[in-house]
Each structure stands twice: as C-alpha cells, then as structure tokens.
Amino acid sequence: MLFLSSDITNKTIFSLESGEDIANISGMVVNPNNLKIEAFYVSSPFISYDAVVFTDDIRESSLDGFVVDGMKNLVPLDSNLI
C-alpha cells in the first residue's frame, strides 16, 4: 500500500497487546542510501523520552493507523541508533 507523507503524519500507532492507541507518528526516518523509510518518530503520553518505531516492527497498516505488538516497540531515540 502506498501512502503520501502527509497521510502518515499524525497517524495512530495501536498496540496489539492492549488494543488501544499508544502513540502518534510525528515524522519519518529515511535511509538516504536506498530512500527506504526505516522508522517513524513517535510521540506518546505514556513515555517521557523521544522514541521511534521501526517499520520492521509494524504488523499491519490501515487507513486508521499502524499496529505494533506493544509499548516495547517504542524504542528510545539514541544518536547511535539512527
């Protein structure tokens, strides 16, 4: 499925474990070598740190948002990570 970047920003990340929304997408991390989206910057009321969700951790996508396993997929942003 193809999305425009404006369609992805502010989409909801849902947890498969809890069945609730856990975060919102605030931006994208694009690999400049192959132009692939590697991760999404996310914001969440449940965490106090900057975080990303890797695209490999997304189990399903729909018009409503994206589904991941749970909070463990909200990875703290580290300068060595990306």
Contacts in CASP RR format, 6 or more apart in sequence:
PFRMAT RR
TARGET T0000
AUTHOR 0000-0000-0000
METHOD contacts of the structure
MODEL  1
MLFLSSDITNKTIFSLESGEDIANISGMVVNPNNLKIEAFYVSSPFISYD
AVVFTDDIRESSLDGFVVDGMKNLVPLDSNLI
1 61 0 8 1.000
3 61 0 8 1.000
5 28 0 8 1.000
8 25 0 8 1.000
8 27 0 8 1.000
8 28 0 8 1.000
8 40 0 8 1.000
9 25 0 8 1.000
9 26 0 8 1.000
9 27 0 8 1.000
10 24 0 8 1.000
10 25 0 8 1.000
10 26 0 8 1.000
11 24 0 8 1.000
11 25 0 8 1.000
11 64 0 8 1.000
11 65 0 8 1.000
11 66 0 8 1.000
12 21 0 8 1.000
12 23 0 8 1.000
12 24 0 8 1.000
12 25 0 8 1.000
12 64 0 8 1.000
12 65 0 8 1.000
12 66 0 8 1.000
13 21 0 8 1.000
13 22 0 8 1.000
13 23 0 8 1.000
13 24 0 8 1.000
13 25 0 8 1.000
13 40 0 8 1.000
13 42 0 8 1.000
13 44 0 8 1.000
13 53 0 8 1.000
13 65 0 8 1.000
13 66 0 8 1.000
13 67 0 8 1.000
13 68 0 8 1.000
13 74 0 8 1.000
14 20 0 8 1.000
14 21 0 8 1.000
14 22 0 8 1.000
14 64 0 8 1.000
14 65 0 8 1.000
14 66 0 8 1.000
14 67 0 8 1.000
14 68 0 8 1.000
15 21 0 8 1.000
15 22 0 8 1.000
15 67 0 8 1.000
15 68 0 8 1.000
15 69 0 8 1.000
15 70 0 8 1.000
15 71 0 8 1.000
16 59 0 8 1.000
16 67 0 8 1.000
16 68 0 8 1.000
16 69 0 8 1.000
16 70 0 8 1.000
17 69 0 8 1.000
17 70 0 8 1.000
17 71 0 8 1.000
18 70 0 8 1.000
22 44 0 8 1.000
22 46 0 8 1.000
22 68 0 8 1.000
22 70 0 8 1.000
22 71 0 8 1.000
22 74 0 8 1.000
23 42 0 8 1.000
23 43 0 8 1.000
23 44 0 8 1.000
23 46 0 8 1.000
23 47 0 8 1.000
23 51 0 8 1.000
23 53 0 8 1.000
23 74 0 8 1.000
24 42 0 8 1.000
24 43 0 8 1.000
24 44 0 8 1.000
25 40 0 8 1.000
25 41 0 8 1.000
25 42 0 8 1.000
25 53 0 8 1.000
25 66 0 8 1.000
26 40 0 8 1.000
26 41 0 8 1.000
26 42 0 8 1.000
26 43 0 8 1.000
27 40 0 8 1.000
27 41 0 8 1.000
28 37 0 8 1.000
28 39 0 8 1.000
28 40 0 8 1.000
28 41 0 8 1.000
29 37 0 8 1.000
29 38 0 8 1.000
29 39 0 8 1.000
29 40 0 8 1.000
29 41 0 8 1.000
29 52 0 8 1.000
29 82 0 8 1.000
30 36 0 8 1.000
30 37 0 8 1.000
30 38 0 8 1.000
31 37 0 8 1.000
31 38 0 8 1.000
36 55 0 8 1.000
37 55 0 8 1.000
38 54 0 8 1.000
38 55 0 8 1.000
38 82 0 8 1.000
39 52 0 8 1.000
39 53 0 8 1.000
39 54 0 8 1.000
39 55 0 8 1.000
39 82 0 8 1.000
40 52 0 8 1.000
40 53 0 8 1.000
40 55 0 8 1.000
40 66 0 8 1.000
41 50 0 8 1.000
41 51 0 8 1.000
41 52 0 8 1.000
41 77 0 8 1.000
42 51 0 8 1.000
42 52 0 8 1.000
42 53 0 8 1.000
42 74 0 8 1.000
43 51 0 8 1.000
44 51 0 8 1.000
44 74 0 8 1.000
46 71 0 8 1.000
46 74 0 8 1.000
47 71 0 8 1.000
47 74 0 8 1.000
49 76 0 8 1.000
49 77 0 8 1.000
50 76 0 8 1.000
50 77 0 8 1.000
51 74 0 8 1.000
51 75 0 8 1.000
51 76 0 8 1.000
51 77 0 8 1.000
52 74 0 8 1.000
52 75 0 8 1.000
52 77 0 8 1.000
52 81 0 8 1.000
52 82 0 8 1.000
53 66 0 8 1.000
53 68 0 8 1.000
53 73 0 8 1.000
53 74 0 8 1.000
53 75 0 8 1.000
54 73 0 8 1.000
54 75 0 8 1.000
57 68 0 8 1.000
57 69 0 8 1.000
57 73 0 8 1.000
58 66 0 8 1.000
58 67 0 8 1.000
58 68 0 8 1.000
59 67 0 8 1.000
59 68 0 8 1.000
59 69 0 8 1.000
60 66 0 8 1.000
60 67 0 8 1.000
61 67 0 8 1.000
75 81 0 8 1.000
END
